[in-house]
Amino acid sequence: MSVVRFVARPLLATGFIASGVDRLRNANDTAAQLRPTLERARGLVPSAAPVFSNELLVARVMGATQVGAGVLLGLGKFSRIAALALAVTSALNAVVEYKEADASSPEAKKARRNQLLKNLSLMGAVLLASVDTAGKPGLAWRAEHLATDTRKSAKAMTKDARKRMKKADKAVRNAASDVVGS
């Protein structure tokens, strides 16, 4: 792991861990903040209504996800999956905070905009972390090269099988000509 990754991942993770712990400690407040967004989501996706109907559970899951994924990202374990989970919680957090923020005065609107930009920046950072392969090839690259290697191997096996079949055919013809005597 490079020095930048060694330092950057824990730094990025600390904010999510702290936010997740805060959400877990104040799950009722978080549930109240989530309520309008989850009501809107229930209307858009009726099949997910049972999940979205328990705001307290969603708040706790969101907090636990932030803590767990933040720890994994900070430790560099399953960091791509952890970063993707943090990106999802960041998106939800950005929507909820934007809807809840005060917009009654120009200063409040400016603070609301700055908070939204901060949340979007964090979402961008964890999205970058979710595609960071740390110098190792990603799954798409590996799958593409596995398919290419398999094609080459199959082609080589086919070519080898044809050569053996010609050799066997020649041996059978020679044996048949010896038996028949021609």
For each residue, the residues with C-beta under 8 A, 3 or more apart:
1: 5 6 76 134
2: 5 6 134 135
3: 6 7
4: 7 8
5: 1 2 8 9 76 132 134
6: 1 2 3 9 10 76
7: 3 4 10 11
8: 4 5 11 12
9: 5 6 12 13 73 74 76 79 129
10: 6 7 13 14 74
11: 7 8 14
12: 8 9 15 16 73 74 122 125 126 129
13: 9 10 16 17 70 71 73 74
14: 10 11 17 18 70 74
15: 12 18 19 70 122
16: 12 13 19 20 66 67 69 70 73 86 89 126
17: 13 14 20 21 66 67 70 71 74
18: 14 15 21 22
19: 15 16 22 23 63 66 93
20: 16 17 23 24 62 63 64 65 66 67 68 70
21: 17 18 24 25 63 67
22: 18 19 25 26 63
23: 19 20 26 27 30 59 60 62 63 66
24: 20 21 27 60 63 64 67
25: 21 22
26: 22 23 29 30
27: 23 24 30 31 56 59 60 63
28: 31 32 56 59
29: 26 32 33
30: 23 26 27 33 34 59 62 63
31: 27 28 34 35 55 56 58 59
32: 28 29 35 55
33: 29 30 96 97 100
34: 30 31 37 38 55 58 59 62 92 96
35: 31 32 38 39 55
36: 39 40 99
37: 34 40 41 92 95 96 99
38: 34 35 41 42 52 53 55 58
39: 35 36 42 43 52
40: 36 37 43 44
41: 37 38 44 45 48 52
42: 38 39 45 46 48 49 52 53
43: 39 40 46
44: 40 41
45: 41 42 48 49 52
46: 42 43 49
47:
48: 41 42 45 51 52
49: 42 45 46 52 53
50: 53
51: 48 54 58
52: 38 39 41 42 45 48 49 55 58
53: 38 42 49 50
54: 51 57 58
55: 31 32 34 35 38 52 58 59
56: 27 28 31 59 60
57: 54 60 61
58: 31 34 38 51 52 54 55 61 62
59: 23 27 28 30 31 34 55 56 62 63
60: 23 24 27 56 57 63 64
61: 57 58 64 65
62: 20 23 30 34 58 59 65 66 89 92 93
63: 19 20 21 22 23 24 27 30 59 60 66 67
64: 20 24 60 61 67 68
65: 20 61 62 68 69 85 86 88 89
66: 16 17 19 20 23 62 63 69 70 86 89
67: 16 17 20 21 24 63 64 70 71
68: 20 64 65 71 72 82 85
69: 16 65 66 72 73 81 82 83 85 86 89
70: 13 14 15 16 17 20 66 67 73 74 82 86
71: 13 17 67 68 74 75
72: 68 69 75 77 78 79 81 82
73: 9 12 13 16 69 70 76 79 82 83 86 126 129
74: 9 10 12 13 14 17 70 71
75: 71 72
76: 1 5 6 9 73 79 134
77: 72 82
78: 72 81 82
79: 9 72 73 76 82 83 129 132 134
80: 83 84 129 130 131 132 133
81: 69 72 78 84 85 130
82: 68 69 70 72 73 77 78 79 85 86
83: 69 73 79 80 86 87 126 127 129 130 132
84: 80 81 87 88 126 127 130
85: 65 68 69 81 82 88 89
86: 16 65 66 69 70 73 82 83 89 90 126 129
87: 83 84 90 91 123 126 127 130
88: 65 84 85 91 92
89: 16 62 65 66 69 85 86 92 93
90: 86 87 93 94 119 122 123 126
91: 87 88 94 95 123
92: 34 37 62 88 89 95 96
93: 19 62 89 90 96 97 119
94: 90 91 97 98 116 119 120 123
95: 37 91 92 98 99
96: 33 34 37 92 93 99 100
97: 33 93 94 100 101 115 116 119
98: 94 95 101 112 115 116 119
99: 36 37 95 96
100: 33 96 97
101: 97 98 108 111 112 115 116
102: 105 108 111 112
103: 108 109 112
104: 108
105: 102 108 109
106: 109 110
107: 110 111
108: 101 102 103 104 105 111 112
109: 103 105 106 112 113
110: 106 107 113 114
111: 101 102 107 108 114 115
112: 98 101 102 103 108 109 115 116
113: 109 110 116 117
114: 110 111 117 118
115: 97 98 101 111 112 118 119
116: 94 97 98 101 112 113 119 120
117: 113 114 120 121
118: 114 115 121 122
119: 90 93 94 97 98 115 116 122 123
120: 94 116 117 123 124
121: 117 118 124 125
122: 12 15 90 118 119 125 126
123: 87 90 91 94 119 120 126 127
124: 120 121 127 128
125: 12 121 122 128 129
126: 12 16 73 83 84 86 87 90 122 123 129 130
127: 83 84 87 123 124 130 131
128: 124 125 131 132
129: 9 12 73 79 80 83 86 125 126 132
130: 80 81 83 84 87 126 127
131: 80 127 128 138
132: 5 79 80 83 128 129
133: 80 136 137 138
134: 1 2 5 76 79
135: 2
136: 133
137: 133 141 142 145
138: 131 133 141 142
139: 142 143
140: 143 144
141: 137 138 144 145
142: 137 138 139 145 146
143: 139 140 146 147
144: 140 141 147 148
145: 137 141 142 148 149
146: 142 143 149 150
147: 143 144 150 151
148: 144 145 151 152
149: 145 146 152 153
150: 146 147 153 154
151: 147 148 154 155
152: 148 149 155 156
153: 149 150 156 157
154: 150 151 157 158
155: 151 152 158 159
156: 152 153 159 160
157: 153 154 160 161
158: 154 155 161 162
159: 155 156 162 163
160: 156 157 163 164
161: 157 158 164 165
162: 158 159 165 166
163: 159 160 166 167
164: 160 161 167 168
165: 161 162 168 169
166: 162 163 169 170
167: 163 164 170 171
168: 164 165 171 172
169: 165 166 172 173
170: 166 167 173 174
171: 167 168 174 175
172: 168 169 175 176
173: 169 170 176 177
174: 170 171 177 178
175: 171 172 178 179
176: 172 173 179 180
177: 173 174 180 181 182
178: 174 175 181
179: 175 176
180: 176 177
181: 177 178
182: 177
